[in-house]
Amino acid sequence: MHKLQEATKYLQQQLDKKPQIGLILGSGLGMLADEIKNPTKIIYQDIPGFPLSTVEGHAGQLVIGELEGVQVIAMQGRFHYYEGYGLDAVTFPVRVMKEIGIEKLLVTNAAGGVNQNLEPGDLMLITDHINNTGQNPLIGENVKEHGVRFPDMSSAYDKKLQTTARQVAKQLNLNLKEGVYVWNTGPSYETPAEIKMLATIGGDAVGMSTVPEVTVARHAGIRCLGISCISNMAAGILDQPLTHEEVMETTEKVRDSFLQFVKQLVQEIG
């Protein structure tokens, strides 16, 4: 609580206007933050209680400003459980966003395609998720001021925001796919046998993030929307090794469509 109060106070001192939407930008997708006008940039190490982002493709800073006429606060790079941080640290920025007044959160990630109807470069609207880790960021003492002990996750991804996303995609003639995102801890990629299992239990894409942040956001009463960029096909689907370089290359290729889609989304839901 003390760290949360310190971080909130520090950021409020940097704010000219109250942000309306929070953005969490995944691997290779941080270029969206470069579109923010009149930005205030704050590196994570300057914010009380924030860990450091150690992953290539994550700039490691908050960018606060105006995107398509809407005040936003964007995480240009996120934290992951596989970096060695506890889930309380991974999700700490979401708690801070709630304290400064964020009511809607747009979460993006790069993910491996499990469903063979997906292709690298597709954007996938996350309709639901599967926590395949056995971990949960809400384990431990519950702070009533943050949320209820047993939060409902039946609508983890807001239905109305999903409808807006579909409408925006239609306006842009974007072939927006939809599916269930599976969270594994990483950092190793899955084996072919594990991918077969994930497909069997209903997973469409797999990655190493998002679920902790969304879980805490819903606990805090924040409405969530999730978008995955399918950066590669998961293990065993194509006869090729998986690399982080491929992830970065694919996200660069979809740069224009991703930016156009998310910018219009922010305008619509702001």
Contacts in CASP RR format, 6 or more apart in sequence:
PFRMAT RR
TARGET T0000
AUTHOR 0000-0000-0000
METHOD contacts of the structure
MODEL  1
MHKLQEATKYLQQQLDKKPQIGLILGSGLGMLADEIKNPTKIIYQDIPGF
PLSTVEGHAGQLVIGELEGVQVIAMQGRFHYYEGYGLDAVTFPVRVMKEI
GIEKLLVTNAAGGVNQNLEPGDLMLITDHINNTGQNPLIGENVKEHGVRF
PDMSSAYDKKLQTTARQVAKQLNLNLKEGVYVWNTGPSYETPAEIKMLAT
IGGDAVGMSTVPEVTVARHAGIRCLGISCISNMAAGILDQPLTHEEVMET
TEKVRDSFLQFVKQLVQEIG
1 143 0 8 1.000
3 48 0 8 1.000
3 49 0 8 1.000
3 92 0 8 1.000
4 92 0 8 1.000
4 95 0 8 1.000
4 96 0 8 1.000
4 99 0 8 1.000
6 48 0 8 1.000
6 49 0 8 1.000
7 47 0 8 1.000
7 48 0 8 1.000
7 49 0 8 1.000
7 50 0 8 1.000
7 92 0 8 1.000
7 96 0 8 1.000
8 96 0 8 1.000
8 99 0 8 1.000
8 100 0 8 1.000
10 47 0 8 1.000
10 48 0 8 1.000
11 42 0 8 1.000
11 47 0 8 1.000
11 62 0 8 1.000
11 64 0 8 1.000
11 96 0 8 1.000
11 100 0 8 1.000
12 100 0 8 1.000
14 40 0 8 1.000
14 42 0 8 1.000
14 64 0 8 1.000
15 40 0 8 1.000
15 64 0 8 1.000
15 100 0 8 1.000
16 40 0 8 1.000
17 65 0 8 1.000
17 71 0 8 1.000
18 71 0 8 1.000
18 100 0 8 1.000
18 101 0 8 1.000
19 64 0 8 1.000
19 65 0 8 1.000
19 71 0 8 1.000
19 72 0 8 1.000
19 73 0 8 1.000
19 97 0 8 1.000
19 100 0 8 1.000
19 101 0 8 1.000
19 102 0 8 1.000
20 70 0 8 1.000
20 71 0 8 1.000
20 72 0 8 1.000
20 102 0 8 1.000
20 103 0 8 1.000
20 104 0 8 1.000
20 270 0 8 1.000
21 70 0 8 1.000
21 71 0 8 1.000
21 72 0 8 1.000
21 73 0 8 1.000
21 102 0 8 1.000
21 104 0 8 1.000
21 105 0 8 1.000
21 106 0 8 1.000
21 266 0 8 1.000
21 269 0 8 1.000
21 270 0 8 1.000
22 72 0 8 1.000
22 73 0 8 1.000
22 74 0 8 1.000
22 75 0 8 1.000
22 97 0 8 1.000
22 102 0 8 1.000
22 104 0 8 1.000
22 105 0 8 1.000
22 106 0 8 1.000
23 32 0 8 1.000
23 33 0 8 1.000
23 72 0 8 1.000
23 73 0 8 1.000
23 74 0 8 1.000
23 75 0 8 1.000
23 105 0 8 1.000
23 106 0 8 1.000
23 108 0 8 1.000
23 262 0 8 1.000
23 266 0 8 1.000
24 74 0 8 1.000
24 75 0 8 1.000
24 77 0 8 1.000
24 78 0 8 1.000
24 93 0 8 1.000
24 105 0 8 1.000
24 106 0 8 1.000
24 107 0 8 1.000
24 108 0 8 1.000
24 210 0 8 1.000
24 213 0 8 1.000
25 32 0 8 1.000
25 33 0 8 1.000
25 74 0 8 1.000
25 75 0 8 1.000
25 76 0 8 1.000
25 77 0 8 1.000
25 78 0 8 1.000
25 108 0 8 1.000
26 58 0 8 1.000
26 77 0 8 1.000
26 78 0 8 1.000
26 108 0 8 1.000
26 109 0 8 1.000
26 110 0 8 1.000
26 209 0 8 1.000
27 55 0 8 1.000
27 56 0 8 1.000
27 57 0 8 1.000
27 58 0 8 1.000
27 109 0 8 1.000
27 110 0 8 1.000
27 231 0 8 1.000
27 244 0 8 1.000
27 247 0 8 1.000
27 248 0 8 1.000
27 251 0 8 1.000
28 57 0 8 1.000
28 58 0 8 1.000
28 110 0 8 1.000
28 247 0 8 1.000
28 248 0 8 1.000
28 251 0 8 1.000
28 252 0 8 1.000
29 108 0 8 1.000
29 109 0 8 1.000
29 110 0 8 1.000
29 229 0 8 1.000
29 251 0 8 1.000
29 258 0 8 1.000
30 57 0 8 1.000
30 58 0 8 1.000
30 59 0 8 1.000
30 74 0 8 1.000
30 76 0 8 1.000
30 77 0 8 1.000
31 255 0 8 1.000
31 259 0 8 1.000
32 67 0 8 1.000
32 74 0 8 1.000
32 108 0 8 1.000
32 258 0 8 1.000
32 259 0 8 1.000
32 262 0 8 1.000
32 263 0 8 1.000
33 39 0 8 1.000
33 59 0 8 1.000
33 63 0 8 1.000
33 74 0 8 1.000
33 76 0 8 1.000
35 67 0 8 1.000
35 259 0 8 1.000
35 263 0 8 1.000
36 63 0 8 1.000
36 64 0 8 1.000
36 65 0 8 1.000
36 66 0 8 1.000
36 67 0 8 1.000
36 72 0 8 1.000
36 74 0 8 1.000
37 65 0 8 1.000
37 66 0 8 1.000
37 67 0 8 1.000
38 65 0 8 1.000
38 66 0 8 1.000
39 63 0 8 1.000
39 64 0 8 1.000
39 65 0 8 1.000
40 63 0 8 1.000
40 64 0 8 1.000
40 65 0 8 1.000
41 61 0 8 1.000
41 62 0 8 1.000
41 63 0 8 1.000
41 64 0 8 1.000
42 61 0 8 1.000
42 62 0 8 1.000
42 64 0 8 1.000
43 60 0 8 1.000
43 61 0 8 1.000
44 50 0 8 1.000
44 51 0 8 1.000
44 52 0 8 1.000
44 53 0 8 1.000
44 60 0 8 1.000
44 61 0 8 1.000
44 62 0 8 1.000
45 52 0 8 1.000
47 62 0 8 1.000
47 96 0 8 1.000
49 92 0 8 1.000
50 92 0 8 1.000
50 93 0 8 1.000
51 79 0 8 1.000
51 83 0 8 1.000
51 85 0 8 1.000
51 89 0 8 1.000
51 90 0 8 1.000
51 92 0 8 1.000
52 60 0 8 1.000
53 59 0 8 1.000
53 60 0 8 1.000
53 77 0 8 1.000
53 78 0 8 1.000
53 79 0 8 1.000
53 83 0 8 1.000
54 83 0 8 1.000
55 77 0 8 1.000
55 80 0 8 1.000
55 83 0 8 1.000
56 244 0 8 1.000
56 248 0 8 1.000
57 77 0 8 1.000
57 248 0 8 1.000
58 76 0 8 1.000
58 77 0 8 1.000
58 78 0 8 1.000
59 76 0 8 1.000
59 77 0 8 1.000
60 75 0 8 1.000
60 76 0 8 1.000
60 77 0 8 1.000
61 76 0 8 1.000
61 77 0 8 1.000
62 73 0 8 1.000
62 74 0 8 1.000
62 75 0 8 1.000
62 76 0 8 1.000
62 93 0 8 1.000
63 73 0 8 1.000
63 74 0 8 1.000
63 76 0 8 1.000
64 71 0 8 1.000
64 72 0 8 1.000
64 73 0 8 1.000
64 74 0 8 1.000
65 71 0 8 1.000
65 72 0 8 1.000
65 73 0 8 1.000
66 72 0 8 1.000
67 74 0 8 1.000
67 263 0 8 1.000
67 266 0 8 1.000
68 263 0 8 1.000
68 264 0 8 1.000
68 266 0 8 1.000
68 267 0 8 1.000
69 267 0 8 1.000
70 266 0 8 1.000
70 267 0 8 1.000
70 270 0 8 1.000
72 266 0 8 1.000
73 97 0 8 1.000
73 100 0 8 1.000
73 102 0 8 1.000
75 93 0 8 1.000
78 90 0 8 1.000
78 93 0 8 1.000
78 209 0 8 1.000
78 213 0 8 1.000
79 85 0 8 1.000
79 89 0 8 1.000
79 90 0 8 1.000
79 92 0 8 1.000
79 93 0 8 1.000
80 90 0 8 1.000
80 186 0 8 1.000
80 187 0 8 1.000
80 208 0 8 1.000
80 209 0 8 1.000
81 87 0 8 1.000
81 90 0 8 1.000
81 133 0 8 1.000
81 135 0 8 1.000
81 185 0 8 1.000
81 186 0 8 1.000
81 208 0 8 1.000
81 212 0 8 1.000
82 185 0 8 1.000
82 186 0 8 1.000
82 187 0 8 1.000
82 208 0 8 1.000
87 135 0 8 1.000
87 136 0 8 1.000
87 137 0 8 1.000
87 139 0 8 1.000
87 212 0 8 1.000
88 137 0 8 1.000
90 137 0 8 1.000
90 212 0 8 1.000
90 213 0 8 1.000
91 137 0 8 1.000
91 212 0 8 1.000
91 213 0 8 1.000
91 215 0 8 1.000
91 216 0 8 1.000
93 213 0 8 1.000
94 105 0 8 1.000
94 213 0 8 1.000
94 216 0 8 1.000
94 217 0 8 1.000
94 220 0 8 1.000
94 222 0 8 1.000
95 146 0 8 1.000
95 216 0 8 1.000
95 220 0 8 1.000
97 105 0 8 1.000
97 222 0 8 1.000
98 146 0 8 1.000
98 217 0 8 1.000
98 220 0 8 1.000
98 221 0 8 1.000
98 222 0 8 1.000
102 222 0 8 1.000
103 221 0 8 1.000
103 222 0 8 1.000
103 223 0 8 1.000
104 158 0 8 1.000
104 161 0 8 1.000
104 222 0 8 1.000
104 223 0 8 1.000
104 224 0 8 1.000
104 225 0 8 1.000
104 269 0 8 1.000
104 270 0 8 1.000
105 213 0 8 1.000
105 214 0 8 1.000
105 217 0 8 1.000
105 222 0 8 1.000
105 223 0 8 1.000
105 224 0 8 1.000
105 225 0 8 1.000
106 224 0 8 1.000
106 225 0 8 1.000
106 226 0 8 1.000
106 227 0 8 1.000
106 262 0 8 1.000
106 265 0 8 1.000
106 266 0 8 1.000
106 269 0 8 1.000
107 126 0 8 1.000
107 210 0 8 1.000
107 213 0 8 1.000
107 214 0 8 1.000
107 217 0 8 1.000
107 224 0 8 1.000
107 225 0 8 1.000
107 226 0 8 1.000
107 227 0 8 1.000
108 226 0 8 1.000
108 227 0 8 1.000
108 228 0 8 1.000
108 229 0 8 1.000
108 258 0 8 1.000
108 262 0 8 1.000
109 181 0 8 1.000
109 207 0 8 1.000
109 209 0 8 1.000
109 210 0 8 1.000
109 226 0 8 1.000
109 227 0 8 1.000
109 228 0 8 1.000
109 229 0 8 1.000
110 207 0 8 1.000
110 228 0 8 1.000
110 229 0 8 1.000
110 231 0 8 1.000
110 247 0 8 1.000
110 250 0 8 1.000
110 251 0 8 1.000
111 124 0 8 1.000
111 181 0 8 1.000
111 205 0 8 1.000
111 206 0 8 1.000
111 207 0 8 1.000
111 228 0 8 1.000
111 229 0 8 1.000
111 230 0 8 1.000
111 231 0 8 1.000
112 205 0 8 1.000
112 206 0 8 1.000
112 207 0 8 1.000
112 230 0 8 1.000
112 231 0 8 1.000
112 232 0 8 1.000
112 233 0 8 1.000
112 234 0 8 1.000
113 204 0 8 1.000
113 205 0 8 1.000
113 206 0 8 1.000
113 230 0 8 1.000
113 232 0 8 1.000
113 233 0 8 1.000
113 234 0 8 1.000
113 237 0 8 1.000
114 182 0 8 1.000
114 195 0 8 1.000
114 198 0 8 1.000
114 199 0 8 1.000
114 203 0 8 1.000
114 204 0 8 1.000
114 205 0 8 1.000
114 206 0 8 1.000
114 234 0 8 1.000
114 237 0 8 1.000
115 179 0 8 1.000
115 199 0 8 1.000
115 203 0 8 1.000
115 204 0 8 1.000
115 205 0 8 1.000
116 233 0 8 1.000
116 237 0 8 1.000
117 177 0 8 1.000
118 124 0 8 1.000
118 177 0 8 1.000
118 204 0 8 1.000
118 205 0 8 1.000
118 230 0 8 1.000
118 233 0 8 1.000
119 230 0 8 1.000
119 233 0 8 1.000
120 230 0 8 1.000
120 231 0 8 1.000
120 232 0 8 1.000
120 233 0 8 1.000
120 250 0 8 1.000
121 229 0 8 1.000
121 230 0 8 1.000
121 231 0 8 1.000
121 250 0 8 1.000
121 253 0 8 1.000
121 254 0 8 1.000
122 175 0 8 1.000
122 177 0 8 1.000
122 229 0 8 1.000
122 230 0 8 1.000
123 169 0 8 1.000
123 174 0 8 1.000
123 176 0 8 1.000
123 177 0 8 1.000
123 227 0 8 1.000
123 228 0 8 1.000
123 229 0 8 1.000
123 230 0 8 1.000
123 254 0 8 1.000
123 257 0 8 1.000
123 258 0 8 1.000
123 261 0 8 1.000
124 176 0 8 1.000
124 177 0 8 1.000
124 178 0 8 1.000
124 179 0 8 1.000
124 181 0 8 1.000
124 204 0 8 1.000
124 205 0 8 1.000
124 227 0 8 1.000
124 228 0 8 1.000
124 229 0 8 1.000
124 230 0 8 1.000
125 162 0 8 1.000
125 165 0 8 1.000
125 166 0 8 1.000
125 169 0 8 1.000
125 176 0 8 1.000
125 177 0 8 1.000
125 178 0 8 1.000
125 179 0 8 1.000
125 226 0 8 1.000
125 227 0 8 1.000
126 157 0 8 1.000
126 179 0 8 1.000
126 180 0 8 1.000
126 181 0 8 1.000
126 205 0 8 1.000
126 210 0 8 1.000
126 225 0 8 1.000
126 226 0 8 1.000
126 227 0 8 1.000
126 228 0 8 1.000
127 157 0 8 1.000
127 162 0 8 1.000
127 178 0 8 1.000
127 179 0 8 1.000
127 180 0 8 1.000
128 156 0 8 1.000
128 157 0 8 1.000
128 179 0 8 1.000
128 180 0 8 1.000
128 181 0 8 1.000
129 156 0 8 1.000
129 157 0 8 1.000
129 180 0 8 1.000
129 181 0 8 1.000
129 182 0 8 1.000
129 183 0 8 1.000
129 210 0 8 1.000
129 211 0 8 1.000
129 214 0 8 1.000
130 180 0 8 1.000
130 181 0 8 1.000
130 182 0 8 1.000
130 183 0 8 1.000
130 198 0 8 1.000
130 201 0 8 1.000
130 202 0 8 1.000
130 203 0 8 1.000
131 183 0 8 1.000
131 211 0 8 1.000
131 215 0 8 1.000
132 182 0 8 1.000
132 183 0 8 1.000
132 184 0 8 1.000
132 198 0 8 1.000
133 183 0 8 1.000
133 184 0 8 1.000
133 185 0 8 1.000
133 211 0 8 1.000
135 185 0 8 1.000
135 212 0 8 1.000
136 215 0 8 1.000
137 212 0 8 1.000
137 215 0 8 1.000
137 216 0 8 1.000
138 151 0 8 1.000
138 215 0 8 1.000
138 216 0 8 1.000
138 219 0 8 1.000
142 148 0 8 1.000
142 149 0 8 1.000
146 219 0 8 1.000
146 220 0 8 1.000
147 219 0 8 1.000
147 220 0 8 1.000
147 221 0 8 1.000
148 219 0 8 1.000
151 215 0 8 1.000
151 218 0 8 1.000
151 219 0 8 1.000
152 218 0 8 1.000
153 215 0 8 1.000
153 218 0 8 1.000
156 214 0 8 1.000
156 215 0 8 1.000
156 218 0 8 1.000
156 224 0 8 1.000
157 214 0 8 1.000
157 224 0 8 1.000
157 225 0 8 1.000
157 226 0 8 1.000
158 223 0 8 1.000
158 224 0 8 1.000
158 225 0 8 1.000
160 223 0 8 1.000
161 223 0 8 1.000
161 224 0 8 1.000
161 225 0 8 1.000
161 269 0 8 1.000
162 225 0 8 1.000
164 265 0 8 1.000
164 268 0 8 1.000
164 269 0 8 1.000
165 176 0 8 1.000
165 225 0 8 1.000
165 227 0 8 1.000
165 265 0 8 1.000
166 176 0 8 1.000
167 268 0 8 1.000
168 174 0 8 1.000
168 261 0 8 1.000
168 264 0 8 1.000
168 265 0 8 1.000
168 268 0 8 1.000
169 175 0 8 1.000
169 176 0 8 1.000
169 261 0 8 1.000
171 264 0 8 1.000
172 257 0 8 1.000
172 260 0 8 1.000
172 261 0 8 1.000
172 264 0 8 1.000
174 257 0 8 1.000
174 260 0 8 1.000
174 261 0 8 1.000
176 261 0 8 1.000
177 230 0 8 1.000
178 204 0 8 1.000
179 203 0 8 1.000
179 204 0 8 1.000
179 205 0 8 1.000
180 202 0 8 1.000
180 203 0 8 1.000
180 204 0 8 1.000
180 205 0 8 1.000
181 203 0 8 1.000
181 204 0 8 1.000
181 205 0 8 1.000
181 206 0 8 1.000
181 207 0 8 1.000
181 210 0 8 1.000
181 211 0 8 1.000
181 226 0 8 1.000
181 228 0 8 1.000
182 198 0 8 1.000
182 203 0 8 1.000
182 205 0 8 1.000
182 206 0 8 1.000
182 207 0 8 1.000
183 206 0 8 1.000
183 207 0 8 1.000
183 208 0 8 1.000
183 209 0 8 1.000
183 210 0 8 1.000
183 211 0 8 1.000
183 212 0 8 1.000
184 190 0 8 1.000
184 194 0 8 1.000
184 206 0 8 1.000
184 207 0 8 1.000
184 208 0 8 1.000
185 208 0 8 1.000
186 207 0 8 1.000
186 208 0 8 1.000
187 208 0 8 1.000
189 234 0 8 1.000
189 235 0 8 1.000
189 242 0 8 1.000
190 198 0 8 1.000
190 206 0 8 1.000
190 234 0 8 1.000
190 235 0 8 1.000
191 235 0 8 1.000
192 235 0 8 1.000
192 236 0 8 1.000
194 235 0 8 1.000
195 206 0 8 1.000
195 234 0 8 1.000
195 235 0 8 1.000
195 236 0 8 1.000
195 237 0 8 1.000
198 206 0 8 1.000
198 234 0 8 1.000
205 228 0 8 1.000
205 230 0 8 1.000
206 234 0 8 1.000
210 226 0 8 1.000
210 228 0 8 1.000
214 224 0 8 1.000
214 226 0 8 1.000
217 224 0 8 1.000
218 224 0 8 1.000
225 265 0 8 1.000
225 269 0 8 1.000
227 261 0 8 1.000
227 262 0 8 1.000
229 250 0 8 1.000
229 251 0 8 1.000
229 254 0 8 1.000
229 258 0 8 1.000
230 250 0 8 1.000
231 246 0 8 1.000
231 247 0 8 1.000
231 250 0 8 1.000
231 251 0 8 1.000
232 242 0 8 1.000
232 246 0 8 1.000
232 247 0 8 1.000
232 250 0 8 1.000
234 242 0 8 1.000
235 242 0 8 1.000
251 258 0 8 1.000
END
